[in-house]
Amino acid sequence: MTDKLIHATAADNQIRCMAAVTTNLVGEACRRHRTFPTASAALGRVLTGGLLLGSSVKDLEKLTVHFDCDGPIGNIIAQADPYGNVRGYVSNPEADAIEMNERGKFDVRAVVGGGKLYVTRDAGFEIGLMKEPYRGMVPIVSGEIGQDIAYYLAKSEQVNSAVSLGVLMTVDGVEDNGSENGWREPRTAAFSLDQLRVAAAGGYIVQMMPSGDENLAAELERNISRAPYATDMVRSGHSPSEMLREVLGDLDLLVLEEKEPRFHCQCSRERALLIISALGREEVQDMIEKDGGAELICHFCNEAYQLSADELGELLVQN
Ligand code: ZN
């Protein structure tokens, strides 16, 4: 199934919803960054959350979700635009909690710990349009990512939201033992990262508009509490709109927009050269003489750019 991102309303615009299936793009992010299982789950949830929040920003805007964690994972960052492009990384891709949590899921909270959650919207830097970025901050209250984003939306944007984000990982060549997440319990069997696969990833955000009817809010709350986890719905093949129908129950759903989201980074060889040339002549000269070139690795996508001494020499001629 291809990844999909939708934006919708329900109950005559009183409810706003976003939902996404992100299995492929989360898989690509985890492959690029070589994340361990729990770090993969954390990164996948933040990428999906960023994408859902980013789907509501305006043209040319960018949304950054930054979990500044005091747990072993360090920072988790996702940056999304309104067109469905997202990129992101974690400081420590090897952060991992061997024990599953009490619900048999990856113990994301154990690698996140506490800390702060920042959400930044900024616009137009690429085209020289300098608008003050908007930045909101809340403490990390749960460490499970979805609940933290819901807390941010309630505190910082005054919107009551239900947020469900999930990532299901499997190990190729290891028999599914029927446990909810397909992992052997306890997680002792050795595996290599190349066997690790994102089997399902996705999520939704359902928001009650402040003007919404109280009875409707109560009905929505009941429906949400009965709905299956996002991961389980993606795993059983639900599309984003089917996911929302499951969550909304009998409430009518109107899909406004559908996109194909992807992991996409704006870095390039040209940009890498620009960064090097900004370092100044002496430093570039040094790189040529001492290192015979330079290597630049993009944090966001882990792409490595090998710049030869000749290419660096060109920079010196141009400047
Ligand atoms: Zn990149």
Boltz pocket constraint, residues with backbone or C-beta under 6 A from the ligand:
constraints:
  - pocket:
      binder: B
      contacts: [[A, 265], [A, 266], [A, 267], [A, 268], [A, 298], [A, 299], [A, 300], [A, 301], [A, 302], [A, 303]]
      max_distance: 6.0
